[in-house]
Amino acid sequence: LMIIGGFYIPLNLITPYLRWLSWLSFGRYGFSAFIINEFGGRYIACDDLDDDGAEECPYPGSAVISSYGIEGVWTSVWTNVGTLIAIQIFLRVTTYILLLRSK
């Protein structure tokens, strides 16, 4: 599930019939929160060597976020962190129930 979490392949480039699997990947939410935390609200300075004029300079961090396919409500760090917490609670409760039944 790490491969389809957005780290290796941007979320918008995953094939449509496999894209639903990314919602199950805990890596998706952690990586999205990391990218938003690092690039949200920032402007990235351009190199002096890169004066081709093709890109806007300074480059907005929101463009970096959207290049990873992170959009909509998932552009909030706290939505991603809350989803990670919900996944952990679900996994722990499920494990607890399964361990109780194994006796």
N, C-alpha and C positions, 0 to 999 in steps of 0.2 A: 504493500500500500504506500510505501515511501516514494516509489517511482511516479505515482499519479498524484502526489501531494502538491505538485507545483514547483518542487525544487529542481528537478531535472528537465521537466517539460512544462512550459507555462500552461496554466489552466485553460486558457482559450485555445490552445493548440492540441489538446487531448481529443482523440476521436470521439464523436458523439455517443457511440455505443459503449464506450468505456468511461465517459465523463462522470456518470453517476457513482462510480467507485471512489472518486476523489472525495465525496462527501463522507465516506467511512474512514478516511485516512486522518489520523491525528496529526500527521506531519503537515497536512494542508493548513490547519489552523495555527500551529506554532510558527510555521514559515511565513504565513500571511501576516501574523502579528509582528514578527521580526521585520519584515520588509516595510510595513506601515510605520513602525516605530523609527526605523532608520531614515526613511525617505519622505515621510509625510511632512508637509509644510516647509520643505527645504528647497534650495536652489543650488544646483551643482555647477560649480565654475568650470568653464571650458579651458582646455590647454591653449597656450599661445601658438603651439605648433599646428593646431587644428582650425585654421582660418578659412575653411572652404565655404562657409556661410550657409551650408545646407541645414544645419540644426540651429534652433534658437539657443541663444546663450545669454544668461545662464539657463541650464536645462532644469525644468521644474521637476521636483520629486514626485508629483502626482503622475507625470508621464511614465516614470519608472514603475510606479505601482500598477498602472494600467497595462504596462507592457508585460507584466506577469499574469495578467488575466484576473486580477483582483478588482472586483467592482461591486457596486450596490451596497447592501448593508454590511458586507464583509470588509469594507474599508475602515472599519472601526476596530481598534486593538481590543477593546473590551468585549465586543461580540465574539471575537476569536478566542479570547481567554475564557469567557463564559462557556463557550462550546467545549473547550478542552476540559474544563471543570466538570461539565455535565457528562462527558464521555467517561472521565475517571470515576465519577460517582456510579454511573451505570455499570461499568466493569467491576467495580468493587462489590456492589450489591449483588450482581449476578454471581460472582465468585463466592460470596458468602452463602448465598442460597444453595449453590451447587455443593459446597462443602458440608452444609448442614444435611443435605439429602444423601450424602455418601456414607453416612454412619450406618 
